[in-house]
Amino acid sequence: MRDSFIFYRSFFEATKTLTTEQAADLYYAICSYALDRKELELAPVQKALFSLIKPQLDANHKRWENGCKKKQKVSKPQAKRKQKRSKPEANVNVNVNDNVNVNVNERVYRKFSHLQINLDDYEKLVNEYDQQKVDDILDQIENFKANTKYKNLYLTAKNWLKRDNLNTKKNEKRASDFDTKRAFGVSL
């Protein structure tokens, strides 16, 4: 049972042409339906106006019900935050399941630290670029010191490959490329 509901200006505007008694009957019918879901018998004029107002009351009631259901289902992070805020009582057992389900059927081509690329995305890159280039770029990303800022290995590799193509067209080298001239004059 609800304790409140929204009464719109359009409801009020619709009742302006009614007499005080007719408006009172309509207001009572609106309140009865919105709060207790009880439909009252009305005169034809009030019944016509109520039939126009009723769909909005139903939509608001549905939103209210969905809000109540959401409050009952608390996500794990919200439960942890609430648990941290409340003071722990003696002899209270709290079990939180932190299992992460991993799709075993996912075809992962390569994975390192927090990044991975599946076989489909790898094949897209190989179709667009040379396989050796793709593998070299993946190696460079893996060895790149600041790779923790990346979120998606496929997109990162694609951007690096585009940049690599532009640089090779201009004959520029990246700092991560190894060159014998940069061996600092050390010979073994």
DANORCOR-V468046 format. One line per field, one symbol per residue. ss: DSSP state (h for helix, s for strand, l for the rest). psi: psi as a letter, one per 40 degrees, with the letter a starting at -180 (. if undefined). burial: b if it has 24 or more other C-alpha atoms within 12 Angstrom, else e. Layout:
ss->???
psi->???
burial->???
This chain:
ss->llllllllhhhhhhlllllhhhhhhhhhhhhhhhhhlllllllhhhhhhhhhhhhhhhhhhhhhhhhhhhhhlllhhhhhhhhhhllllllllllllllllllllllsssssllsssshhhhhhhhhhllhhhhhhhhhhhhhlllhhhlllhhhhhhhhhhhhhhhhhllllllllllhhhllllll
psi->hieiihhiddddddedeiiddddddddddddddddefhhihiidddddddddddddddddddddddddddddhhiddddddddddihhiifhhhhhhfhhhhhdehghdihibeiihiddddddddddiiddddddddddddehdfeeeidhdddddddddddddddddefiiidehhhdefefehi.
burial->eeeebeeeeebeebbeeeeeeebebbbebbbbbbbeeeeeeeeeebeebbbebbeebbeebeeeeeeeeeeeeeeeeeeeeeeeeeeeeeeeeeeeeeeeeeeeeeeeebeeeebbbeeebbeebeeeeeeebbbebbebbbeeeeeeeeeebbebbbebbeebeeeeeeeeeeeeeeeeeeeeeeee
